[in-house]
Amino acid sequence: MRAFTAVVEKCPETGLFVGFVPRFSGSHTQGESLDELRANLQEVISMLLEDGEPEMESEYVGTQLVTV
């Protein structure tokens, strides 16, 4: 079993949660709730892994708040 870090945003126009795994091409989806988004991410990542191991050149570290 593998663990992936997903970035999650909420679309202000649709109200949908949108998620993707950085540096993992094709690993993006959406859902009406965070639970639905997590299930959809699990499904899309599983399907992508069937094609082989992704080549990820970096590791997601986190976010920073930048004030200007």
N, C-alpha and C positions, 0 to 999 in steps of 0.2 A: 504494500500500500504506500502511495506517495502523497505528499502534501504540497499544495501549490498556494501561493498567496495571490488573491484576486483584488483588483482595485474596483471599488463600487462607487457609482455616482447615481444621482436621481435626476431624471430628465424633467425639467420644469414644464415642458410642453405637454408631455404624455403622463407624467406622474409615475412612469415605470422606473424600476431599478435596473441599471445597466452595469454589467461586470465583465472584466477581462483579466487575463493573466499576462502581465508584462513579459515581453520577449518570447511569447508562445503564440506564434502565428495561428490565427483562426480561433483562438480560445476566447470568444466573446459571445454574450447572450444577454437576455433581459428577462424580467419577471415582474409581476404585479406586487409581490411581497419579497422580503429578504429570503424567506424559506423557499419560495418558488425559484428565485434567482440561484440559490445554492444548489438546488436539485438540477436546474438547467445547466449550471456550470459543471457539475459532476458528470452529467450526460455528455456534454460536448467534449470535455477533456478525455473522458473514457473513449469516445469515438476517435479522437485525434491520436491517442496513444496506440490504437489498433494499427495505425500506419507506421509505428516505430517511435523510438525515443526522440523527443524534441531536442534540438541543439540550442541551448540557452547560454548566452555568453555573459550574462550578468545575473545578479541576485537582487531581488527586491529588498530594499532596506527599510523604507518607511516614507513618511511625509514630513515636511517642515512648514511652519507658519512663517511667512515672510511679510513684514510690514514695510510699506513704502510711504 
